Amino acid sequence: MDKDNIYFEKVSSRRTGSLFIALTILFSLLFVWRMNVSNWNGLAVVFLVLSCLFLFYVVNFRTLIIQITSKFLKLSFGIFSWTVPFENIENCSLDEIPLFMKYGGAGIHFMMIRKRYRASFNFLEYPTVVVSFKNKVGPVQDISFSTRKPAEVIKFIHEKIFA
């Protein structure tokens, strides 16, 4: 951990990883079955694409890294990362969203919550923290992310934005 880091956390989920592995295996087996039954066709292509997609999920969405420095909040999920400078953070709180949205999937999602467009870096079984922006980043007004220590994350972000 670098000396400028105020907070650093790696979050992973065996449950989510297992789900992605199971889906990769399922669609790989369906692809093999379809190739044995009728060679290349549209359904075989769909099974192959889904198999590759979930394999990418297995590799890429293994670990969410949360980093808070004196200047920014950075979230990294495999090859994807999002950095928010503290001067663009308006507020931070525990995320309270409808269950069907909360359990709508793991990984990175974009969704509309309370008429605000949000990017979400999440696993299903951990609480999430939402950070609202002073100025939109493209269409995104909020970002939420899973953490094992939401109170600690909120405390560190509040210390920086309300100092």
C-alpha angles and dihedrals in degrees: 000000000000118000091244091060113107093179134010128179136168113204123191136165128213089191094055092042090051091050091053092047091050091050091048091052093044095052092041090054091046089051092051091046092049092049090052093049102044113351119231117359138133095280092050089053091050091051091048093049092048091047091052092044093054091044087056088050091052091054101035104038097047097107134020113205118204117194127179117187131171089271109033153004113242127191120190126187108176109293093354124082137168124200121195118189112220092238087068096050114100100175145341129209146150108288117246111184134150114282094241089057094043093052095037093110147307128258122042119340137170118213145153115251120177091343092306122113112232140189113212127198103188155150119206102238103050131077116256133224121209124211118197120209127226089213125027119252099218102311093332117110100168138024124203130190142178121252137168090220109043096160091053093047092048091048093053093046093047090050089056100042098040097041 
